C-alpha cells in the first residue's frame, strides 16, 4: 500500500487526481483515435495524474463475424501510438481498451493498455473472463488472457486492471488487491438491459467495500451501453459520477483515506480463506 501520510511522489499529503472518461466508440478506427486524443486533451485541462478510458475505445464490439479480428492491432500499432503521444503531450498516464492481435488470427485479445505519462508501456491486461452470458458469446470472437493479476504503478499508488465482465468475479479483484492494488480500474462496455445497470452499480460498490479499496470505472455510453462511469471510495461512497453524459468525471484518491478505512475495517487481515486463482 502507498504511504499513509506525509508528502509522497504522487502529490501533496498522499492525494492524486484521476479522471474516468465516458464515451462511445464506433467502427471507424481513425475517428476513434481522434476521439481518444480529444478525450485525453479535454480531461487533461483539470490536470489529473491518470485518465481512464472505456473498454474497446479503439473499436466497438461487433456481431459481424471477423470484423473485430480485422480491426485488431499489435501493441506497436497506431492506437497505442496515439495513447503514447497523448500521454506525453499532456503529461498524464492513460488506461484504455483495445483489441490486440493474438496467436489465433481469428480471435484477438480484449486488452487494457496502461501507458505512463512519459509514454512508456506500464502494462497490458488481456481480459480473462469473456462475456458468454445474457445471450452473447464473446469467446466466439475473442481469446481470453492468462489467469494472472496485472497491477501497474502510477505515482505512489498501484492500480489493478480488470475489464467489464471481470467485475462479476470477486476472486479476480481479490487477487489484484493481494498483488498490491490500491485501486481497481474497470474500463467497460456494459450492455444495457433488464437489471444490468443495477448489477453494474451494485458490483462496483461491492468490489470497493469487500476489498477496502478505490474502484475507478470508465464505461461506454450511447444506445448500446449503460454509461454510469464512476469512482467509489474504500467505504463504498461514490465520489464522482458521469451519469449518462459524455465526458470526464474527476476524483481525488487519498492514501490517508485508504489507510484509515483499512484500519477501521481490517477485513483483508481478518480473512480465514486465502484462495489463489487457478492456473
MARROVO-329468 format. One record per residue: residue in one letter; z, x, y of N, C-alpha, C in turn. Coordinates in steps of 0.2 Angstrom, whole numbers, padded with zeros to 4 digits, always signed. Each point is the difference from the previous one (the first is absolute). Layout:
<nodes>
AZXYZXYZXY/...
</nodes>
This chain:
<nodes>
X+0000+0004-0006+0000-0004+0006+0000+0004+0006/X-0003-0002+0006+0000+0004+0006+0007+0000+0003/X+0001+0005+0005+0006+0001+0003+0003-0007+0003/X+0006-0001-0001+0003-0006+0002+0002+0000+0007/X+0000+0005+0004+0002+0000+0007-0003+0006+0003/X+0001+0000+0007-0002+0006+0004-0008+0000+0001/X-0003+0005+0003-0007+0000+0002-0003+0004-0006/X-0006-0003-0003-0003+0004-0005-0008+0000+0002/X-0004+0002-0005-0007+0001+0001-0004-0006+0002/X+0003-0006-0001-0004-0006+0001+0002-0004+0006/X+0004+0003+0004+0001-0004+0006+0008+0001+0002/X+0001-0003+0006+0007+0000+0002+0005-0004-0004/X+0005+0003-0002+0006-0004-0004-0003-0003-0006/X-0005+0003-0004-0002-0002-0006-0004-0007+0000/X-0004-0001+0005-0004-0006+0001-0008+0002+0000/X-0004-0003-0003-0007+0001+0000-0003-0007+0001/X-0006+0000+0003-0004-0006+0001-0006-0001-0005/X+0000-0006-0002-0006-0002-0005-0004-0006+0003/X-0006+0000-0002-0004-0006+0002-0003-0002-0007/X+0000-0007-0001-0003-0003-0006-0006-0004+0003/X-0006+0001-0002-0006-0003+0003-0003-0005-0004/X-0001-0006+0003-0003-0005-0004-0008-0001+0002/X-0004+0000-0005-0007-0001+0002-0004-0002-0007/X-0006-0003+0001-0004-0001-0006-0006+0004+0000/X-0001+0003-0006-0006+0004-0001-0006-0004-0002/X-0006+0003+0000-0006-0004-0002-0004+0005-0005/X-0006-0002-0002-0004+0003-0004-0005+0005+0003/X+0002+0002+0007-0004+0004+0004+0004+0007+0001/X-0001+0005-0004+0004+0006+0000+0000+0003+0007/X-0006+0001+0003+0000+0003+0007+0004-0004+0005/X+0000-0007-0001+0004-0004+0005+0007+0001-0002/X+0002+0000-0006+0007+0001-0002+0003+0007+0003/X-0005+0005+0000+0003+0006+0002+0001+0000+0008/X-0005-0003+0003+0001-0002+0008+0007-0004+0001/X+0001-0005-0004+0006-0004+0000+0006+0004-0001/X+0000+0005-0005+0006+0004-0001+0001+0004+0006/X-0005+0004+0003+0001+0004+0006+0003-0004+0005/X-0002-0006+0001+0002-0004+0006+0007-0002-0001/X+0002-0002-0006+0007-0003-0002+0005+0006+0001/X-0002+0006-0002+0004+0006+0001+0001+0001+0007/X-0005+0000+0004+0000+0002+0007+0004-0005+0004/X-0001-0007-0002+0004-0005+0003+0008+0001-0001/X+0001+0001-0007+0007+0001-0001+0003+0006+0003/X-0004+0005+0000+0003+0007+0003+0002-0001+0007/X-0002-0005+0004+0002+0000+0007+0008-0001+0000/X+0003-0003-0005+0007+0000+0000+0004+0006-0003/X-0004+0005-0002+0002+0006-0002+0005+0000-0006/X-0003-0004-0006+0004+0001-0006-0001+0006-0003/X+0004+0002-0005+0000+0006-0004-0005-0002-0006/X+0000-0006-0003-0004-0002-0005-0004-0007+0001/X-0006+0000-0002-0004-0006+0000-0002-0002-0007/X+0002-0006-0002-0001-0002-0007-0006-0006+0001/X-0005+0001-0004-0006-0005+0000+0000-0003-0007/X-0003-0006+0000+0000-0004-0006-0004+0004-0006/X+0001-0003-0006-0003+0001-0006-0008-0001+0001/X-0004+0004-0003-0007-0002+0000-0003-0001+0007/X+0003+0004+0005-0003+0000+0007-0007+0003+0000/X-0001+0005-0005-0007+0003+0000-0005-0005-0002/X+0001-0005-0004-0005-0004-0003+0004-0006-0003/X-0002-0006+0001+0003-0006-0002-0001-0001-0008/X+0005-0003-0003-0001-0002-0007-0006-0004-0001/X-0003+0000-0006-0006-0004-0001+0000-0003-0007/X-0003-0006-0001-0001-0003-0007-0007+0002-0003/X-0004+0003+0005-0007+0002-0003+0001+0006-0004/X-0002+0000-0006+0000+0006-0004-0003+0006+0002/X+0004+0005+0000-0003+0007+0002+0000+0002+0007/X+0002-0005+0005+0000+0001+0007+0005+0005+0002/X+0006-0001-0002+0006+0004+0001-0002+0007-0002/X-0002+0001-0006-0002+0007-0003-0005+0003+0004/X-0005-0003+0003-0005+0003+0004+0003+0002+0006/X+0005-0003+0003+0003+0001+0006+0005+0006+0000/X+0002+0002-0006+0006+0004-0001-0003+0007+0003/X+0005+0004+0002-0001+0007+0003+0005+0005-0003/X-0002+0006+0000+0005+0005-0002+0005+0002+0006/X+0005+0004-0001+0005+0001+0005-0003+0004+0006/X-0006+0003-0001-0003+0004+0005-0006-0004+0003/X+0001-0007+0000-0006-0004+0002+0001-0002+0007/X-0004-0004+0003+0000-0002+0007+0006-0004+0002/X+0003-0004-0005+0006-0004+0002+0006+0004+0001/X+0001+0005-0004+0005+0005+0001-0001+0004+0006/X-0006+0002+0001-0001+0004+0006+0001-0004+0006/X-0001-0007+0000+0002-0004+0006+0008+0000+0001/X+0003+0000-0006+0008+0000+0001+0002+0006+0003/X-0003+0006-0003+0003+0006+0002-0002+0001+0008/X-0006-0002+0002-0002+0001+0007+0005-0004+0004/X+0001-0006-0002+0005-0005+0004+0007+0003+0001/X+0002+0003-0006+0007+0002+0000+0001+0006+0005/X-0005+0005+0000+0000+0005+0004-0001-0002+0007/X-0004-0004+0002-0002-0002+0006+0006-0003+0004/X+0004-0004-0004+0006-0004+0003+0006+0003-0002/X+0001+0005-0004+0006+0003-0002+0005-0005-0004/X-0003-0004-0005+0004-0004-0004-0002+0001-0007/X+0005-0001-0004-0002+0000-0007-0002-0007-0002/X-0004-0001-0005-0004-0006-0002+0001-0001-0008/X+0001-0007-0002-0001-0002-0007-0005-0005+0000/X-0005+0000-0004-0005-0005+0000-0003-0001-0007/X-0003-0006-0002-0002-0001-0006-0008+0001-0001/X-0002+0003-0006-0007+0001-0001-0002-0001-0007/X-0006+0000-0002-0002+0000-0007-0003+0007-0001/X+0003+0004-0005-0001+0007-0001-0004+0000-0007/X-0005+0004+0000-0004+0002-0006+0005+0002-0006/X-0001-0002-0006+0004+0002-0005-0005+0003-0006/X+0003+0002-0006-0004+0002-0005-0004-0005-0003/X+0002-0006+0001-0004-0006-0002-0005-0002+0006/X-0006+0001-0001-0005-0001+0006+0000-0008+0002/X+0002-0004-0005+0000-0007+0001+0006-0003+0003/X+0006+0004+0000+0006-0003+0002+0004+0006+0004/X-0001-0001+0006+0004+0005+0004+0008-0001+0001/X+0003+0004+0003+0007-0001+0001+0001-0004+0007/X+0006-0004+0000+0002-0003+0006+0005+0005+0003/X-0001+0004+0005+0004+0005+0002+0002-0001+0007/X+0007+0002+0001+0003+0001+0006-0001+0008+0002/X-0002+0001+0006+0000+0007+0002+0005+0001+0006/X+0004+0005+0000+0004+0002+0005-0002+0006+0003/X-0001+0000+0007-0003+0006+0004+0005+0001+0005/X+0002+0007+0001+0004+0002+0005-0003+0000+0007/X+0005+0001+0005-0003+0000+0007-0004+0006+0001/X+0000+0005-0004-0004+0006+0001-0007-0001-0004/X-0001-0006-0003-0006-0001-0004+0001+0002-0007/X+0006+0003-0002+0000+0002-0007+0001-0006-0005/X-0002+0001-0006+0001-0005-0005+0008+0001-0003/X+0004-0005+0001+0007+0000-0002+0000-0003-0007/X-0004-0004-0002+0000-0003-0007-0005-0006-0001/X-0001-0001-0006-0004-0006-0002+0003-0003-0006/X+0001-0007+0001+0003-0004-0005-0006-0005-0003/X-0001+0001-0006-0005-0005-0004+0004-0006-0003/X-0002-0006+0002+0004-0006-0002+0001+0000-0007/X+0006-0001-0002+0002+0000-0007-0001-0007-0003/X+0003-0005+0003+0000-0007-0002-0006-0004+0003/X-0005-0001-0004-0006-0004+0002+0001-0007+0000/X-0003-0004+0004+0001-0007+0002-0004-0004-0006/X+0003+0000-0006-0003-0005-0005+0005-0006+0000/X-0001-0004+0005+0005-0006+0000-0003-0005+0005/X+0002-0006+0000-0002-0005+0005-0008-0001-0001/X-0002+0000-0006-0007-0001-0001-0005+0006+0002/X+0003+0006+0002-0004+0005+0002+0001+0006-0005/X-0005+0004-0001+0001+0006-0005-0003+0006+0004/X+0005+0004+0003-0002+0006+0004-0002+0005-0005/X+0002+0000-0006-0001+0006-0005-0008-0001-0002/X-0003-0005+0001-0007+0000-0001-0004+0004+0004/X+0002+0002+0006-0003+0004+0005+0003+0006+0002/X+0007+0001-0002+0003+0006+0002+0004+0003-0005/X+0002+0006+0000+0004+0004-0005+0007+0001+0003/X+0005+0000-0004+0006+0001+0002+0002+0007+0000/X+0005+0002+0005+0002+0007+0000+0005+0002-0005/X+0002+0006+0000+0005+0003-0004+0007-0004+0002/X+0004-0001-0005+0007-0003+0002+0005+0006+0002/X+0000+0001+0006+0004+0005+0004+0001-0002+0007/X+0006+0001+0002+0001-0002+0007-0003+0005+0005/X-0002-0002+0006-0003+0005+0005+0004-0001+0006/X+0003+0005+0002+0004+0000+0006-0002+0005+0005/X-0001-0001+0006-0003+0004+0005+0005+0001+0006/X+0001+0006+0003+0004+0001+0006-0004-0001+0006/X+0003-0004+0005-0002-0001+0007+0006+0001+0004/X+0000+0006+0004+0005+0001+0004+0006+0002-0004/X+0006-0004+0001+0006+0002-0004+0001-0006-0005/X-0004-0004-0001+0001-0005-0005-0006+0000-0006/X+0002-0003-0006-0005+0001-0005-0002-0008-0002/X-0007+0000-0001-0003-0007-0001-0003+0000-0007/X+0002-0006-0003-0002-0001-0007-0006-0005+0001/X-0006+0002-0004-0006-0004+0001+0000-0005-0006/X-0002-0006+0002-0001-0005-0005-0005-0005+0003/X-0004-0004-0004-0006-0004+0002+0001-0007-0002/X+0000-0005+0004-0001-0007-0001+0004-0002-0006/X-0004-0002-0006+0003-0002-0006+0006+0004-0003/X+0000+0006+0002+0006+0005-0002+0006-0003+0002/X+0000-0004+0005+0006-0003+0003+0004-0005-0005/X-0004-0002-0005+0003-0005-0005+0004+0004-0005/X+0000+0007+0000+0003+0004-0005+0005+0004+0002/X+0007-0002+0000+0005+0003+0003+0001+0007-0002/X-0002+0001-0007+0001+0007-0002-0004+0005+0003/X-0005-0001+0004-0004+0005+0003+0004+0001+0007/X+0002-0005+0003+0004+0002+0006+0006+0004-0001/X+0003-0002-0006+0006+0004-0001-0001+0007-0002/X-0006+0001-0004-0002+0007-0001-0002+0004+0006/X-0003-0003+0005-0001+0003+0007+0006+0002+0003/X+0005-0005+0000+0006+0002+0004+0004+0006-0004/X+0000+0000-0007+0003+0005-0004-0004+0007+0002/X-0006-0001+0002-0004+0006+0001+0001+0003+0007/X+0005-0004+0004+0001+0002+0007-0002-0004+0005/X-0004-0006-0001-0002-0004+0005+0005-0003+0004/X+0000+0000+0007+0004-0003+0005-0003-0007+0002/X-0007+0000-0001-0004-0006+0003-0005-0001-0006/X-0001-0006-0001-0006-0003-0005-0005-0002+0005/X-0006+0003-0001-0006-0002+0004-0005-0004-0005/X-0001-0006+0002-0004-0005-0004-0006-0003+0004/X-0006+0004+0000-0006-0003+0002-0002-0005-0005/X-0003-0005+0003-0002-0006-0005-0006-0004+0003/X-0003-0003-0005-0005-0006+0001+0003-0006-0004/X+0005-0003+0002+0004-0005-0003-0004-0006+0000/X-0003-0003-0005-0004-0006+0000+0004-0006+0002/X-0003-0004+0004+0003-0006+0001+0000-0005-0006/X+0005-0005+0000+0000-0004-0005+0007-0004-0001/X+0001-0005-0004+0006-0003-0001+0006+0004-0001/X+0005+0000+0004+0006+0004+0000-0001+0008+0001/X-0006+0002+0001-0002+0007+0000+0004+0003+0006/X+0000-0003+0006+0003+0003+0006+0008+0000-0001/X+0002-0005-0004+0007+0000-0001+0002+0006-0005/X-0004+0001-0005+0001+0006-0004+0000+0006+0004/X-0005+0001+0004-0001+0006+0004+0006+0002+0004/X+0003-0005+0004+0005+0001+0004+0007+0001-0004/X+0001-0004-0005+0006+0001-0004+0000+0007-0004/X-0006+0002-0003+0000+0006-0003+0001+0006+0004/X-0003+0000+0006+0001+0005+0005+0008+0001+0002/X+0003-0006+0001+0007+0000+0002+0004+0003-0006/X-0002-0002-0006+0004+0002-0006+0000+0007-0001/X-0006+0003+0001-0001+0007-0001+0004+0004+0005/X+0001-0002+0006+0004+0003+0005+0007+0000-0002/X+0002-0006-0002+0008-0001-0001+0002+0003-0006/X-0004+0000-0006+0002+0002-0006+0000+0008+0000/X-0004+0003+0004-0001+0007+0001+0004+0003+0006/X+0003-0004+0004+0003+0002+0006-0005+0005+0004/X-0006-0002+0001-0005+0004+0003-0004-0004+0005/X-0004+0003+0004-0005-0004+0005-0006-0001-0005/X-0003-0006+0002-0007-0002-0003-0004-0001+0006/X-0006+0003+0000-0005+0000+0005-0007-0003-0003/X-0002-0006+0001-0005-0003-0003-0006-0002+0005/X-0006+0003-0001-0006-0002+0004-0005-0003-0004/X-0001-0006+0002-0005-0005-0005-0006-0002+0004/X-0005-0001-0004-0006-0003+0003+0001-0007+0001/X-0003-0003+0005+0000-0007+0002-0007-0003+0000/X-0001-0006+0003-0006-0003+0000+0000-0006-0005/X-0006-0002-0002-0001-0006-0004+0003+0001-0007/X-0001+0007-0003+0002+0001-0007+0007+0002-0001/X+0003+0003+0005+0007+0003-0001+0005-0002+0005/X+0006+0000-0002+0005-0003+0004+0003+0003+0006/X-0002+0007+0001+0003+0003+0006+0008+0001-0001/X+0004-0002+0005+0007+0001+0000+0003+0007-0001/X-0004+0005+0003+0003+0007+0000+0006+0000+0003/X+0005+0004-0002+0006+0001+0002+0004+0006-0002/X+0005+0001+0004+0005+0006-0002+0007-0003-0001/X+0003+0001-0006+0007-0002-0001+0004+0006-0001/X+0006-0001+0002+0005+0005+0000+0004+0000-0006/X+0005+0005-0001+0003+0000-0007+0005-0006-0001/X+0002-0004+0004+0004-0006-0001-0004-0006+0000/X-0007+0001-0001-0004-0006+0000-0002-0004+0006/X+0001+0004+0006-0001-0003+0006-0007+0001+0002/X-0004-0005+0002-0007+0002+0002+0000+0002+0008/X-0002+0006+0001+0001+0003+0006-0007+0000+0004/X-0005-0001-0003-0007-0001+0003-0004-0004-0004/X-0005-0004+0003-0004-0004-0004-0006-0002+0004/X-0006+0000-0004-0006-0001+0004-0003-0008-0001/X+0004-0004-0004-0002-0006-0001-0007-0001-0003/X-0005-0003+0003-0007-0001-0003-0005+0004+0005/X+0002+0002+0005-0004+0003+0005-0002+0007-0001/X-0006+0002+0002-0002+0007+0000+0004+0005+0004/X+0001+0006-0002+0003+0005+0004+0006+0003-0003/X+0004+0004+0004+0005+0004-0003+0007-0004+0002/X+0005+0001-0005+0007-0001+0002+0004+0006-0001/X+0004+0001+0005+0004+0007+0000+0007-0001-0002/X+0003+0005-0003+0007+0000-0001+0003+0007+0000/X+0006+0001+0001+0003+0006+0000+0004+0001-0007/X-0001+0005-0003+0004+0002-0006+0006+0005+0001/X+0006-0002-0002+0005+0004+0002+0004+0003-0006/X+0001+0006+0000+0003+0004-0005+0007-0002+0000/X+0003-0001+0005+0007-0003+0001+0001-0007-0003/X-0005-0004+0001+0001-0007-0003-0001+0001-0008/X-0004+0004-0002-0001+0001-0007+0006+0002-0003/X+0003+0005+0003+0006+0003-0003+0006-0005+0000/X+0001-0004+0006+0005-0004+0000+0000-0006-0005/X-0006-0003-0001-0001-0005-0005+0001+0003-0007/X-0002+0006-0001+0001+0002-0007+0008+0002-0001/X+0004+0001+0005+0007+0001+0000+0003-0007-0001/X-0002-0005+0004+0003-0006-0001-0002-0004-0007/X-0006+0001-0002-0002-0003-0006-0003+0005-0005/X+0004+0004-0003-0002+0006-0004-0003-0003-0007/X-0004-0004+0000-0003-0003-0006-0004+0005-0004/X-0003+0005+0003-0004+0005-0004+0005+0004-0004/X+0006+0002+0003+0005+0004-0003+0004-0004-0006/X+0000-0007+0001+0004-0004-0004-0004-0002-0006/X-0006+0002-0001-0004-0002-0006+0003+0002-0006/X-0001-0004-0005+0001+0002-0007-0006+0002-0004/X-0005-0004+0002-0007+0002-0004-0004+0005+0004/X-0003+0005-0003-0004+0004+0003-0006+0001-0004/X-0006-0004+0001-0006+0000-0004-0005+0004+0003/X-0003+0004-0003-0006+0004+0002-0007-0004-0001/X-0005+0000+0004-0006-0003-0002-0003+0003-0006/X-0004-0005-0004-0003+0003-0006-0006+0004+0002/X-0001+0005-0004-0005+0005+0001-0006-0002-0004/
</nodes>
